[in-house]
Each structure stands twice: as C-alpha cells, then as structure tokens.
Amino acid sequence: MEKFSQRAFLLCLLAALLAVPAGTALWSRKTTAAYYENRSLAEFPAVTAESLWDGTLGGNLESWYSDHVPGRTTLLKADTAVQMNLLHRPVVNEVVSAADVLLPFLDYEERAAEEYPALAAAAAEPFARLSGYVRAYGGTFCYAGFPEQRVYFRDKYPDYLSRHETEASAGDGAYARAMAEAGVDFLDMGAVYDAQGHPETYYSAVDHHYNYYGAYTAYRAILDHLAEAGRDLPVLTEEDLDFRDLPNPYIATRNRKLYNLWPNEERAVIGIQRNPVPFTRYDNGELSERPLFVLPEADYMPTTYNLYMGGDFAETVLETGRPELPNALIFGDSFTNALETLLYASFNETRVLDLRHYGEISLREYLDQYRPDVVLCIQNDTFYYLGGGNNNVWEDP
C-alpha cells in the first residue's frame, strides 16, 4: 500500500510538472515574437536523445517556458510601471528618463581621449581605399556621419550618470579629422546641425534616430554637398512636400522598452510628395509592393521608426526610369531609411545596402557590377569604431 501511495504521488507530481508546459504551449498560441522587447521568442525545443543526455533539453525548456509563460507581458509591464511610478527609479529597463527625452543607460567605462586618433586613422583607411576606387572609375563618394540621439541629447543626462562625453567629443572629432587626412569626403552632420543652432526638433525624444525634419535637413545638406562636387541633381524642396504628423502613438525604440508607459505626445512625421516620383521597388532581389511609408492599419495602433521604408533590408532597389539622371548606391545603418524616401527622387536608380545583413558579394564586387555614379555611406557615430557591418567596405582582390 505504501509503495502504491508513493507511485501515485510521483505520477501526480509528474502530471503537474507536464501540465505547466502543456498549458503554456496552449496559451502561447504560437506567438513567435515579443513586440515590446523587439526580439524573437524561444521556440519549443526538439526532444532528442542527445539533448536528454547532455542536459541541454532542460535549459532550452526553461528558456522557452520563460518566454511563453501566461501573462508574461502583463507581468513585465506591471513591473515596469512599479519601477517608474512608485519607486521612481532613474533607470528602468536600461532606459534613462532624462528631462524631456528617453536615453539609453551607458556604462561608466570609456576609452581615454588619447586612444582615438590611432583608432580613427585605422577606421579611415578602408574608406580611403573605397573612395579612391570610386573616383578612379569616375564616381563620387561621400560619407555622411550623424550623431546618434543619445549623443545629440547628451547634455540632458543627469550629472550622476555617464554620458560618454569623451566618445562624443574626442571620438567624433578624431574620426572627422582622420577622414579628412585620408582624403575621404566626410560630411559631418553634427556640425551641420550645430551650425543651425542644434535644434531639438531634429531628433526624436523616444527613439535613437533623428525625426523626419532631421532627415530632410540631412537630405538637403547631402544634395548641396554633392552639388559642390559637381553633381547637378533634382531637389525635393519644402514646397514639394506635405509634412504630416501621423495620428498613431509613436512608441519607437526607447519607449518600446518601457512598454509605452512614459508619457509621450510625439508623433512620427512623413513627407508626402505633392507630385510623386513613381518607382519600381525590389527588396532582397524580389519585386516589392511596399510603399515609402509603411503605416499601421488603424490610427490607434503604435508605430516605430520602421515605418520608413518598412525598416532595414539587406538590399533595396528603387528604379524611377529616368536614365538622364545618375545612379546611386547608399549603404549604411538604419539612418538611411528615412533618407531613402527622399534621396531616391534625385536619382534614376537607387540601390541601398545594409552590410550588416547583405552577404551575397563584397561591396567591392557590387561596385564592379553596377558602377553607381554616386556612392553614399550613411552611419551614426556610435558605429564609427565598430568592426564589421557597414565598416567592412574593402577587401583586397
């Protein structure tokens, strides 16, 4: 009788243990992504003899259960609300509420200022080779460097938190000087914005990018810069565009991490061409029906910076059928997205690469294949000293 009771207890315990993941599997309803965390959720692991033997099955099940436990988003949102509104913590979910903007929490370790000149010279060298190669076949190369939002608003950090001031001042300055010394045509958009009074209206309060006004100012600065280099291109003036505030809540990258709980009246802006330049679009080699601005289905639905061009793609091609105009290649980080909605109208064909995702052929081979008349690199300054990605611009044949 005692053995029967023990076995019955073990069976009930096993049933209870199995019921939790089974119930979670039913509750999850095949959810594959965490919207507010902007990441994919763990998939249910395959049960194999190897995973049972080496113990990885247990760890993978734990990760899956953690991602799919019923009410997970509600619990995380409630925890965020408690930290923000009851405990008034200055940093919640790695986000700093600084005056009227949201900024990322930064660690307290920084490079010393004297380290940057050598690092900048090394970073400029492959771009010097790329620039020389483009010039050799008759093209124009320009690198437009942008301050990221946390750099643009670094003075808003509380005094007791790190703002990476050395990186923003010594790092950015050394990079611009190294590019000039290497013969790279470098357009410092931070200096352009500063010359206009450093308007706060150029950058988002809740996202790590500029807003559409900052993007439009950059578009005009780039075209003016190309005009000085001898490229006469059509320009979308302010009279050619209808700037519109979208009705949707702009949750963006920073407030997204706070489950959209930070009070925010900011709205995303788009620029509708009054006389649109028609185009045929290809994304990653496939014909695409995506418009320039990918908007939510309803006004109450939140939107993010991904509304511009639909976010990042390894390769996007916009053809306008105007062979009298030059062709362009733009490569860089997500700061290209808002600019793409404007720049394409000034060229016949615009090719856009994000080398963080594109790996079909090298950039050198891509240039050999298409020979674009104008090559633009668009990057924000937090990527200046990182290897790979859009800094991987030159490979010796």
C-alpha positions in Angstrom: 0.0 0.0 0.0 2.9 2.3 0.9 4.6 1.7 -2.5 1.3 2.3 -4.3 0.9 5.7 -2.5 4.4 6.7 -3.4 3.9 5.8 -7.0 0.6 7.6 -7.1 2.3 10.7 -5.6 5.1 10.5 -8.2 2.6 10.2 -11.0 0.6 13.1 -9.8 3.7 15.2 -9.4 4.9 14.3 -13.0 1.4 15.1 -14.3 1.5 18.5 -12.6 5.0 19.2 -14.0 3.9 18.3 -17.5 0.7 20.3 -17.2 2.6 23.5 -16.8 4.5 23.4 -20.1 1.5 21.8 -21.8 -0.8 24.6 -20.6 1.8 27.2 -21.6 2.0 25.7 -25.1 -1.7 26.0 -25.5 -1.7 29.6 -24.0 1.1 30.8 -26.2 -1.0 30.3 -29.3 2.2 30.0 -31.5 3.4 33.5 -30.5 6.8 33.9 -32.1 7.9 37.5 -31.1 7.9 39.8 -28.1 6.7 43.1 -29.5 7.9 45.4 -26.7 11.3 43.6 -26.4 11.7 43.7 -30.2 13.0 40.1 -30.4 12.0 36.6 -31.3 10.8 34.3 -28.6 12.4 30.9 -27.9 11.0 28.0 -29.9 9.8 24.8 -28.3 13.0 22.6 -28.3 13.2 19.3 -30.1 13.3 16.3 -27.7 16.2 14.2 -28.8 18.3 11.5 -27.2 21.3 13.8 -27.4 19.6 16.8 -25.7 18.3 14.5 -23.0 21.8 13.0 -22.5 23.8 16.3 -22.4 21.3 18.2 -20.4 20.6 20.9 -23.0 16.9 20.0 -23.1 16.2 21.2 -19.6 17.9 24.6 -20.3 16.1 25.0 -23.6 12.8 24.2 -22.0 13.4 26.7 -19.3 14.1 29.4 -21.8 11.0 28.5 -23.8 8.8 28.5 -20.7 10.2 31.8 -19.6 9.3 33.4 -22.9 5.8 31.8 -23.1 4.5 31.8 -19.6 0.9 33.0 -19.5 0.6 36.7 -18.6 4.3 37.3 -19.2 3.9 40.7 -20.9 1.3 41.8 -18.4 3.7 41.0 -15.5 6.7 42.7 -17.2 4.6 45.8 -17.9 3.4 45.9 -14.3 6.9 45.6 -13.0 8.0 48.5 -15.3 5.1 50.6 -14.0 6.1 50.0 -10.4 9.7 50.9 -11.0 8.8 54.1 -12.9 5.8 55.4 -11.0 6.1 54.0 -7.4 9.9 53.6 -6.9 10.8 56.4 -9.3 14.0 54.7 -10.4 16.1 56.9 -12.8 17.0 53.8 -14.9 14.3 51.3 -15.9 14.9 48.5 -18.4 18.2 50.1 -19.3 16.4 53.4 -20.3 17.1 56.8 -18.6 14.2 59.2 -18.3 16.3 62.4 -18.7 14.2 65.7 -18.6 12.0 65.5 -21.7 13.7 62.7 -23.6 14.5 59.0 -23.2 18.1 57.9 -23.4 20.0 54.6 -23.0 21.8 53.8 -19.8 25.6 53.9 -20.5 28.3 52.1 -18.5 30.9 54.1 -16.8 33.9 52.8 -18.7 35.2 54.8 -21.6 38.3 55.0 -23.8 40.7 57.7 -23.0 40.8 60.7 -25.4 44.4 59.9 -26.5 43.3 56.5 -27.8 41.1 57.9 -30.5 43.5 59.3 -33.1 45.1 56.0 -33.8 41.8 54.2 -33.8 40.3 56.8 -36.2 43.2 56.5 -38.6 42.8 52.8 -38.8 39.0 53.2 -39.3 39.5 55.7 -42.1 42.0 53.6 -44.1 39.4 51.2 -45.8 37.2 54.1 -46.6 40.1 55.9 -48.2 40.6 52.9 -50.4 36.9 52.7 -51.2 36.8 56.4 -52.0 39.8 56.2 -54.3 38.3 53.2 -56.1 35.0 55.1 -56.8 36.9 58.2 -58.0 39.0 56.0 -60.3 36.0 54.9 -62.4 34.5 58.4 -62.4 32.1 58.2 -59.5 31.6 60.4 -56.5 31.9 59.1 -52.9 30.6 60.9 -49.8 30.4 59.7 -46.2 27.7 61.4 -44.1 28.2 60.9 -40.4 25.4 61.5 -37.9 25.2 61.9 -34.2 23.0 59.3 -32.6 20.1 60.5 -30.5 21.9 59.9 -27.2 24.9 61.9 -28.5 22.7 64.7 -29.8 21.0 65.0 -26.4 24.0 64.0 -24.2 23.7 67.3 -22.2 20.3 66.0 -20.9 21.8 63.1 -18.9 21.7 63.6 -15.1 25.1 64.5 -13.7 25.4 61.3 -11.8 25.2 59.1 -14.9 27.7 58.6 -17.6 27.1 60.4 -20.9 30.2 59.1 -22.7 31.3 62.7 -23.3 34.8 61.6 -24.3 33.4 59.4 -27.0 31.1 62.1 -28.3 33.7 64.8 -28.4 37.2 63.3 -28.7 35.9 60.3 -30.6 33.8 62.1 -33.2 36.4 64.8 -33.7 39.2 62.4 -34.2 37.1 60.4 -36.7 36.3 63.5 -38.8 39.9 64.6 -38.8 41.2 61.2 -39.8 38.7 61.0 -42.7 39.9 64.4 -44.0 43.5 63.4 -43.6 42.8 60.2 -45.5 41.2 62.1 -48.4 37.7 60.9 -47.7 34.9 63.3 -48.4 33.3 63.3 -45.0 30.1 65.3 -44.3 29.8 65.9 -40.5 26.1 66.2 -40.0 26.6 67.0 -36.3 28.5 70.2 -37.4 25.7 70.9 -39.9 23.0 70.7 -37.2 25.2 72.8 -34.8 25.5 75.5 -37.4 21.7 75.7 -37.5 21.5 76.1 -33.7 21.4 72.4 -32.7 17.6 72.3 -33.0 16.0 69.8 -30.6 13.2 69.4 -33.2 15.5 67.4 -35.4 15.7 64.4 -33.2 13.1 62.1 -31.5 12.6 62.2 -27.8 11.8 58.5 -27.7 13.9 56.9 -30.5 17.6 56.6 -31.2 17.2 58.2 -34.7 16.6 61.7 -35.9 13.0 62.5 -36.9 11.8 63.3 -40.4 12.7 67.0 -40.0 16.3 66.0 -39.2 16.3 63.6 -42.1 15.0 66.3 -44.5 17.7 68.7 -43.3 20.3 66.0 -43.9 18.9 65.3 -47.4 19.3 68.9 -48.4 22.8 69.1 -46.9 23.8 66.0 -48.8 22.5 67.3 -52.1 24.1 70.7 -51.5 27.4 68.8 -50.8 27.1 66.8 -54.0 26.3 69.9 -55.9 29.7 71.3 -54.7 31.2 68.1 -56.1 29.7 68.8 -59.5 26.6 66.7 -59.3 23.5 68.6 -60.5 20.6 66.7 -59.1 16.8 67.5 -58.8 15.9 68.5 -55.3 12.7 68.0 -53.3 12.1 71.4 -51.8 9.8 72.0 -48.8 7.2 73.3 -51.3 7.3 69.8 -53.0 6.4 68.0 -49.8 3.4 67.9 -47.5 4.8 67.2 -44.0 2.2 65.3 -41.9 2.1 64.2 -38.3 0.7 60.7 -38.1 -2.1 60.1 -35.6 -0.6 56.9 -34.3 1.3 56.8 -31.0 5.0 56.9 -31.7 6.3 54.1 -29.4 9.8 53.9 -31.1 12.8 52.2 -29.6 13.2 53.8 -26.2 9.5 53.9 -25.1 9.0 50.5 -26.5 11.4 49.2 -23.8 9.2 50.9 -21.2 6.0 49.2 -22.6 4.9 52.7 -23.9 4.3 53.8 -20.3 6.4 57.0 -20.5 4.1 60.0 -21.1 4.7 60.9 -24.8 2.8 63.2 -27.2 5.4 62.8 -30.0 4.1 61.7 -33.4 6.0 60.4 -36.3 6.2 62.7 -39.4 6.2 61.7 -43.0 6.7 63.9 -46.1 4.2 63.2 -48.9 5.4 64.3 -52.4 2.8 66.6 -54.0 4.0 65.4 -57.4 5.2 61.9 -56.6 8.2 60.4 -58.4 7.0 56.9 -59.3 9.2 54.0 -58.7 9.5 50.2 -59.0 10.9 48.6 -55.8 12.8 45.4 -55.2 13.6 44.1 -51.7 16.3 41.4 -51.4 16.0 40.7 -55.2 12.2 40.3 -55.2 9.7 42.7 -56.6 8.1 44.6 -53.7 4.8 46.5 -53.3 6.0 48.2 -50.2 5.4 52.0 -50.2 7.9 54.5 -48.9 6.0 54.8 -45.7 4.6 51.5 -44.2 1.8 52.6 -41.9 -0.3 50.7 -39.3 -3.8 49.6 -40.3 -5.5 51.8 -37.7 -4.8 55.2 -36.1 -4.8 53.8 -32.6 -2.0 51.3 -33.4 1.5 52.4 -32.4 4.3 52.9 -34.9 8.1 52.9 -34.8 10.9 54.3 -37.0 10.4 51.1 -39.1 7.6 52.9 -40.8 10.2 54.5 -43.1 10.7 52.0 -46.0 9.4 49.2 -43.8 12.7 49.0 -41.8 16.1 47.5 -42.6 16.6 45.3 -45.7 19.8 43.7 -46.9 19.2 45.2 -50.3 16.6 47.6 -51.7 16.4 48.9 -55.2 14.3 51.8 -56.4 14.0 52.4 -60.1 12.5 55.6 -61.4 13.0 55.1 -65.2 14.9 58.4 -65.7 18.2 57.4 -67.4 19.2 61.1 -67.8 19.9 61.1 -64.1 22.8 59.4 -62.3 22.5 56.2 -60.4 23.3 56.0 -56.7 24.4 53.4 -54.2 23.6 54.1 -50.5 24.9 51.9 -47.8 24.8 52.2 -44.0 22.8 51.7 -40.9 19.1 52.4 -40.2 19.7 56.2 -40.5 19.4 55.5 -44.3 15.7 54.5 -44.0 14.2 58.0 -43.7 16.7 59.4 -46.1 15.8 56.8 -48.7 12.2 58.2 -49.0 13.8 61.4 -50.2 17.1 60.6 -51.9 15.6 58.2 -54.4 13.7 61.0 -56.1 17.0 62.7 -57.0 18.4 59.7 -58.9 17.5 57.4 -61.8 18.2 54.2 -59.9 18.9 54.0 -56.1 20.5 50.9 -54.6 20.5 50.6 -50.9 22.6 48.1 -48.9 22.9 47.3 -45.2 26.2 45.4 -45.0 25.2 44.1 -41.6 22.7 41.9 -43.4 23.9 41.7 -47.0 26.4 39.0 -47.8 25.8 37.9 -51.4 29.0 39.6 -52.7 31.5 42.1 -51.3 31.0 45.8 -51.6 33.9 45.9 -54.0 32.3 43.3 -56.2 29.0 45.2 -56.0 30.6 48.3 -57.2 32.3 46.4 -60.1 28.9 45.0 -61.1 26.8 48.2 -61.0 29.3 51.1 -61.2 27.0 53.7 -59.4 27.7 57.3 -60.2 27.3 58.4 -56.6 28.1 56.3 -53.6 26.9 57.5 -50.2 27.8 56.0 -46.8 25.3 56.9 -44.0 26.3 56.0 -40.5 25.7 57.2 -37.0 28.6 57.9 -34.7 28.1 55.0 -32.3 29.2 52.7 -35.1 32.4 54.6 -36.1 34.7 52.4 -34.1 33.0 49.1 -34.5 34.4 46.4 -36.8 32.4 44.6 -39.5 29.0 45.6 -40.8 29.0 48.8 -42.7 32.6 49.4 -41.9 33.6 46.2 -43.8 34.0 48.2 -47.1 37.2 47.0 -48.6 38.7 43.6 -49.4 41.8 43.3 -51.4 41.3 41.2 -54.6 
